[in-house]
């Protein structure tokens, strides 16, 4: 518990430092992070990126599907929209023994050549077909260029809070890394993903439960491939909560994006 509090405090300081450095850098573009998290937000595996879905001056629409296998099977279709270059909205439906609705939104309020900062929220209607309960995860995160071991990486640091039942002093914390996987073999078309933290993609996830000991996730991402003039396809494979039997799961997803010209 003490170590976790230290990590959370360190994370807050790092987030503030990233914000200050972002304000000092000249304005410029930040490359798109790629596919979506399980909840439909642009990001890693369960940790959202501070980069919104790519849109430019026009709207981008992405429809996708994630399967989560824990011994039973969960279906998580989603739709994601990016618009006005700094706004994103998403809707995912987590279908297993219960049906959960996940409404996501993101506003990128700071952007520089190599970093972004975003305020986001995932509102949740849990067990929507029966006795529903409501929850929300709110967060501020920063995405910036760094290195993972010795590899160039797109790195995200997240601080947030989960509203689910009585209020507590628990703080959500997470980090994500995305770096090229065997670039000489895959020619920069496949990325390696890792994210970890003490919160999952939902307050009641079908796989990857971070409540007891946090969670560590790994994945591979086939970066968006252009099939038609404005249509892109991307694929993810993931291993969730790899160190804990209770939350361990495998997942795969496919997404099709239409980017208006």
DRENDO-1510 file (C-alpha; in Angstrom, 1 decimal, always signed):
<recs>
REC; n; res; u; v; w
REC; 1; UNK; +0.0; +0.0; +0.0 .
REC; 2; UNK; +2.8; +2.4; +0.9 .
REC; 3; UNK; +4.6; +1.6; -2.4 .
REC; 4; UNK; +1.3; +2.3; -4.3 .
REC; 5; UNK; +0.9; +5.7; -2.6 .
REC; 6; UNK; +4.5; +6.5; -3.5 .
REC; 7; UNK; +3.9; +5.6; -7.1 .
REC; 8; UNK; +0.7; +7.7; -7.2 .
REC; 9; UNK; +2.5; +10.7; -5.7 .
REC; 10; UNK; +5.3; +10.3; -8.2 .
REC; 11; UNK; +2.8; +10.0; -11.0 .
REC; 12; UNK; +1.2; +13.3; -10.1 .
REC; 13; UNK; +4.6; +15.1; -10.1 .
REC; 14; UNK; +5.4; +13.5; -13.5 .
REC; 15; UNK; +2.1; +14.6; -14.9 .
REC; 16; UNK; +2.6; +18.2; -13.8 .
REC; 17; UNK; +6.1; +18.2; -15.2 .
REC; 18; UNK; +4.8; +16.9; -18.6 .
REC; 19; UNK; +2.2; +19.6; -18.6 .
REC; 20; UNK; +4.8; +22.3; -18.0 .
REC; 21; UNK; +7.1; +21.0; -20.6 .
REC; 22; UNK; +4.3; +20.8; -23.1 .
REC; 23; UNK; +3.5; +24.5; -22.7 .
REC; 24; UNK; +7.1; +25.4; -23.5 .
REC; 25; UNK; +7.4; +23.5; -26.8 .
REC; 26; UNK; +6.3; +25.0; -30.1 .
REC; 27; UNK; +3.0; +23.9; -31.5 .
REC; 28; UNK; +3.0; +21.0; -33.9 .
REC; 29; UNK; +1.3; +17.7; -34.8 .
REC; 30; UNK; +1.4; +14.6; -32.6 .
REC; 31; UNK; +1.1; +11.3; -34.5 .
REC; 32; UNK; -2.0; +9.2; -34.1 .
REC; 33; UNK; -1.7; +6.5; -31.5 .
REC; 34; UNK; -3.5; +3.9; -33.5 .
REC; 35; UNK; -6.3; +1.6; -32.4 .
REC; 36; UNK; -8.7; +1.7; -29.4 .
REC; 37; UNK; -8.7; +0.3; -25.9 .
REC; 38; UNK; -11.3; -2.3; -25.0 .
REC; 39; UNK; -13.7; +0.5; -23.9 .
REC; 40; UNK; -13.4; +2.2; -27.3 .
REC; 41; UNK; -11.1; +5.1; -26.3 .
REC; 42; UNK; -8.1; +5.8; -28.5 .
REC; 43; UNK; -5.2; +4.3; -26.6 .
REC; 44; UNK; -3.3; +1.2; -25.5 .
REC; 45; UNK; -5.0; -1.9; -24.0 .
REC; 46; UNK; -7.1; -0.5; -21.1 .
REC; 47; UNK; -5.2; +2.8; -20.6 .
REC; 48; UNK; -6.5; +5.6; -22.9 .
REC; 49; UNK; -4.0; +7.8; -24.7 .
REC; 50; UNK; -4.0; +11.6; -24.4 .
REC; 51; UNK; -4.2; +11.7; -28.2 .
REC; 52; UNK; -7.7; +11.9; -29.5 .
REC; 53; UNK; -8.9; +9.8; -32.5 .
REC; 54; UNK; -7.3; +11.4; -35.6 .
REC; 55; UNK; -9.7; +13.7; -37.3 .
REC; 56; UNK; -8.0; +16.8; -38.8 .
REC; 57; UNK; -10.7; +19.2; -39.8 .
REC; 58; UNK; -13.2; +16.4; -40.6 .
REC; 59; UNK; -14.9; +13.7; -38.5 .
REC; 60; UNK; -13.4; +10.2; -38.3 .
REC; 61; UNK; -15.7; +7.3; -37.5 .
REC; 62; UNK; -14.3; +3.9; -36.3 .
REC; 63; UNK; -16.3; +0.8; -35.7 .
REC; 64; UNK; -14.7; -2.1; -33.9 .
REC; 65; UNK; -15.1; -5.3; -32.0 .
REC; 66; UNK; -13.2; -6.8; -29.2 .
REC; 67; UNK; -13.5; -10.4; -27.9 .
REC; 68; UNK; -12.5; -11.1; -24.3 .
REC; 69; UNK; -11.9; -14.8; -23.3 .
REC; 70; UNK; -11.6; -15.7; -19.6 .
REC; 71; UNK; -13.0; -19.2; -19.8 .
REC; 72; UNK; -16.3; -17.7; -20.8 .
REC; 73; UNK; -16.5; -15.2; -23.7 .
REC; 74; UNK; -17.4; -11.5; -23.7 .
REC; 75; UNK; -18.3; -9.5; -26.8 .
REC; 76; UNK; -17.4; -5.8; -26.8 .
REC; 77; UNK; -18.5; -3.9; -30.0 .
REC; 78; UNK; -17.8; -0.2; -30.0 .
REC; 79; UNK; -18.0; +3.0; -32.1 .
REC; 80; UNK; -15.6; +5.9; -31.8 .
REC; 81; UNK; -15.7; +9.4; -33.3 .
REC; 82; UNK; -13.0; +12.0; -33.6 .
REC; 83; UNK; -13.8; +15.5; -34.5 .
REC; 84; UNK; -12.6; +19.1; -34.3 .
REC; 85; UNK; -9.0; +17.7; -34.0 .
REC; 86; UNK; -9.2; +17.7; -30.2 .
REC; 87; UNK; -12.4; +15.9; -29.3 .
REC; 88; UNK; -13.4; +12.3; -29.1 .
REC; 89; UNK; -16.5; +10.3; -28.2 .
REC; 90; UNK; -17.1; +6.6; -28.0 .
REC; 91; UNK; -19.7; +4.0; -27.1 .
REC; 92; UNK; -18.9; +0.4; -26.2 .
REC; 93; UNK; -21.2; -2.4; -25.1 .
REC; 94; UNK; -19.6; -5.1; -22.9 .
REC; 95; UNK; -21.8; -8.2; -23.3 .
REC; 96; UNK; -21.1; -11.2; -21.1 .
REC; 97; UNK; -23.3; -12.4; -18.2 .
REC; 98; UNK; -24.3; -8.8; -17.8 .
REC; 99; UNK; -24.6; -6.0; -20.4 .
REC; 100; UNK; -22.7; -2.9; -19.6 .
REC; 101; UNK; -22.8; +0.4; -21.6 .
REC; 102; UNK; -19.6; +2.4; -21.6 .
REC; 103; UNK; -19.8; +6.1; -22.8 .
REC; 104; UNK; -16.4; +7.7; -23.4 .
REC; 105; UNK; -15.4; +11.3; -24.0 .
REC; 106; UNK; -12.1; +13.1; -24.3 .
REC; 107; UNK; -11.0; +16.7; -24.7 .
REC; 108; UNK; -7.4; +17.4; -25.6 .
REC; 109; UNK; -6.7; +20.8; -23.9 .
REC; 110; UNK; -2.9; +21.1; -24.5 .
REC; 111; UNK; -0.8; +20.0; -27.4 .
REC; 112; UNK; +2.8; +20.5; -28.4 .
REC; 113; UNK; +5.2; +19.0; -30.9 .
REC; 114; UNK; +5.9; +15.9; -28.8 .
REC; 115; UNK; +3.2; +15.8; -26.2 .
REC; 116; UNK; -0.5; +16.1; -25.4 .
REC; 117; UNK; -2.7; +16.5; -22.4 .
REC; 118; UNK; -6.3; +15.3; -22.2 .
REC; 119; UNK; -9.2; +15.3; -19.8 .
REC; 120; UNK; -11.4; +12.3; -20.2 .
REC; 121; UNK; -14.3; +10.3; -18.7 .
REC; 122; UNK; -15.9; +6.9; -19.2 .
REC; 123; UNK; -19.5; +6.9; -17.9 .
REC; 124; UNK; -20.9; +3.5; -17.3 .
REC; 125; UNK; -24.4; +1.9; -17.0 .
REC; 126; UNK; -23.6; -1.5; -15.5 .
REC; 127; UNK; -25.9; -4.4; -15.7 .
REC; 128; UNK; -28.2; -2.3; -17.9 .
REC; 129; UNK; -30.7; -5.1; -18.6 .
REC; 130; UNK; -31.6; -5.7; -15.0 .
REC; 131; UNK; -31.0; -3.7; -11.8 .
REC; 132; UNK; -28.6; -1.1; -13.2 .
REC; 133; UNK; -26.0; +0.8; -11.3 .
REC; 134; UNK; -23.9; +3.7; -12.5 .
REC; 135; UNK; -20.2; +4.4; -12.3 .
REC; 136; UNK; -17.7; +6.8; -13.9 .
REC; 137; UNK; -14.0; +6.9; -14.4 .
REC; 138; UNK; -12.6; +10.4; -14.8 .
REC; 139; UNK; -8.9; +11.1; -15.6 .
REC; 140; UNK; -6.2; +13.5; -16.8 .
REC; 141; UNK; -3.4; +12.0; -18.8 .
REC; 142; UNK; -0.3; +13.1; -20.7 .
REC; 143; UNK; +1.2; +11.4; -23.7 .
REC; 144; UNK; +4.7; +12.1; -24.8 .
REC; 145; UNK; +7.7; +10.7; -26.7 .
REC; 146; UNK; +10.2; +8.8; -24.5 .
REC; 147; UNK; +12.0; +5.5; -24.6 .
REC; 148; UNK; +11.0; +2.0; -23.3 .
REC; 149; UNK; +14.3; +0.3; -22.3 .
REC; 150; UNK; +16.2; +1.5; -25.4 .
REC; 151; UNK; +13.4; +1.7; -27.9 .
REC; 152; UNK; +11.6; +4.9; -28.9 .
REC; 153; UNK; +8.1; +4.8; -27.3 .
REC; 154; UNK; +4.9; +6.7; -27.2 .
REC; 155; UNK; +4.3; +6.9; -23.4 .
REC; 156; UNK; +1.2; +7.8; -21.4 .
REC; 157; UNK; +0.8; +8.7; -17.8 .
REC; 158; UNK; -2.7; +8.7; -16.3 .
REC; 159; UNK; -4.1; +10.0; -13.0 .
REC; 160; UNK; -7.8; +9.6; -12.3 .
REC; 161; UNK; -10.7; +8.7; -10.0 .
REC; 162; UNK; -13.4; +6.0; -10.2 .
REC; 163; UNK; -16.9; +7.0; -8.9 .
REC; 164; UNK; -18.5; +3.7; -7.9 .
REC; 165; UNK; -20.3; +3.5; -4.6 .
REC; 166; UNK; -19.2; +5.4; -1.5 .
REC; 167; UNK; -16.5; +8.0; -2.0 .
REC; 168; UNK; -13.0; +7.0; -1.0 .
REC; 169; UNK; -9.5; +8.6; -1.2 .
REC; 170; UNK; -8.3; +5.9; -3.7 .
REC; 171; UNK; -6.6; +7.4; -6.8 .
REC; 172; UNK; -6.4; +5.7; -10.2 .
REC; 173; UNK; -3.0; +5.5; -11.7 .
REC; 174; UNK; -1.8; +4.0; -15.0 .
REC; 175; UNK; +1.0; +4.0; -17.6 .
REC; 176; UNK; +1.2; +2.8; -21.2 .
REC; 177; UNK; +3.9; +2.3; -23.7 .
REC; 178; UNK; +3.8; +1.7; -27.4 .
REC; 179; UNK; +6.9; +0.9; -29.4 .
REC; 180; UNK; +7.8; -0.8; -32.7 .
REC; 181; UNK; +7.9; -4.6; -32.5 .
REC; 182; UNK; +10.8; -6.2; -34.3 .
REC; 183; UNK; +11.0; -3.2; -36.8 .
REC; 184; UNK; +13.5; -4.9; -39.1 .
REC; 185; UNK; +11.1; -7.8; -39.5 .
REC; 186; UNK; +7.7; -6.1; -39.6 .
REC; 187; UNK; +8.9; -2.8; -41.2 .
REC; 188; UNK; +7.3; -0.6; -38.6 .
REC; 189; UNK; +3.8; -2.1; -39.2 .
REC; 190; UNK; +3.4; -3.8; -35.9 .
REC; 191; UNK; +3.7; -2.2; -32.4 .
REC; 192; UNK; +4.3; -3.8; -29.0 .
REC; 193; UNK; +1.9; -2.5; -26.3 .
REC; 194; UNK; +2.3; -2.6; -22.5 .
REC; 195; UNK; +0.1; -0.9; -19.9 .
REC; 196; UNK; -0.4; -1.3; -16.2 .
REC; 197; UNK; -2.2; +0.4; -13.3 .
REC; 198; UNK; -4.8; +0.0; -10.6 .
REC; 199; UNK; -7.8; +0.5; -12.8 .
REC; 200; UNK; -9.3; -1.5; -15.7 .
REC; 201; UNK; -11.3; -0.3; -18.7 .
REC; 202; UNK; -14.5; -0.4; -16.6 .
REC; 203; UNK; -15.6; -0.6; -13.0 .
REC; 204; UNK; -17.0; -4.1; -13.8 .
REC; 205; UNK; -14.7; -5.5; -16.6 .
REC; 206; UNK; -15.3; -8.8; -18.3 .
REC; 207; UNK; -11.6; -9.5; -18.1 .
REC; 208; UNK; -8.6; -7.8; -16.4 .
REC; 209; UNK; -9.7; -7.0; -12.8 .
REC; 210; UNK; -7.3; -4.5; -11.2 .
REC; 211; UNK; -9.1; -4.2; -7.8 .
REC; 212; UNK; -6.9; -6.4; -5.7 .
REC; 213; UNK; -3.3; -6.2; -7.0 .
REC; 214; UNK; -3.4; -3.9; -10.0 .
REC; 215; UNK; -2.9; -5.3; -13.5 .
REC; 216; UNK; -0.2; -5.7; -16.2 .
REC; 217; UNK; -1.2; -6.1; -19.8 .
REC; 218; UNK; +0.7; -6.9; -23.0 .
REC; 219; UNK; -0.4; -6.7; -26.6 .
REC; 220; UNK; +0.6; -6.5; -30.3 .
REC; 221; UNK; -1.0; -4.0; -32.7 .
REC; 222; UNK; -1.1; -4.2; -36.5 .
REC; 223; UNK; -1.1; -0.5; -37.3 .
REC; 224; UNK; -3.9; +0.9; -39.5 .
REC; 225; UNK; -3.6; -0.4; -43.1 .
REC; 226; UNK; -5.2; +1.6; -45.9 .
REC; 227; UNK; -7.7; -0.6; -48.0 .
REC; 228; UNK; -9.6; +2.1; -49.8 .
REC; 229; UNK; -9.0; +5.9; -50.2 .
REC; 230; UNK; -10.4; +6.7; -46.8 .
REC; 231; UNK; -10.8; +3.3; -45.1 .
REC; 232; UNK; -8.3; +1.8; -42.7 .
REC; 233; UNK; -8.2; -1.5; -40.8 .
REC; 234; UNK; -6.2; -2.3; -37.7 .
REC; 235; UNK; -6.0; -5.4; -35.4 .
REC; 236; UNK; -4.9; -6.0; -31.8 .
REC; 237; UNK; -4.2; -9.1; -29.8 .
REC; 238; UNK; -3.8; -8.8; -26.0 .
REC; 239; UNK; -3.1; -10.6; -22.8 .
REC; 240; UNK; -4.8; -9.0; -19.8 .
REC; 241; UNK; -3.8; -9.1; -16.1 .
REC; 242; UNK; -1.1; -11.6; -16.8 .
REC; 243; UNK; +0.0; -12.1; -13.2 .
REC; 244; UNK; -3.4; -12.7; -11.5 .
REC; 245; UNK; -5.5; -15.8; -12.2 .
REC; 246; UNK; -8.7; -14.1; -11.2 .
REC; 247; UNK; -8.5; -11.4; -13.9 .
REC; 248; UNK; -6.3; -13.1; -16.5 .
REC; 249; UNK; -7.8; -13.0; -20.0 .
REC; 250; UNK; -7.0; -13.1; -23.7 .
REC; 251; UNK; -8.4; -10.5; -26.1 .
REC; 252; UNK; -8.4; -9.7; -29.8 .
REC; 253; UNK; -10.0; -6.9; -31.7 .
REC; 254; UNK; -10.5; -5.5; -35.2 .
REC; 255; UNK; -11.4; -2.0; -36.2 .
REC; 256; UNK; -12.4; -0.3; -39.4 .
REC; 257; UNK; -12.0; +3.5; -39.6 .
REC; 258; UNK; -13.4; +5.9; -42.1 .
REC; 259; UNK; -11.4; +9.2; -42.3 .
REC; 260; UNK; -13.2; +11.9; -44.2 .
REC; 261; UNK; -10.9; +13.8; -46.6 .
</recs>
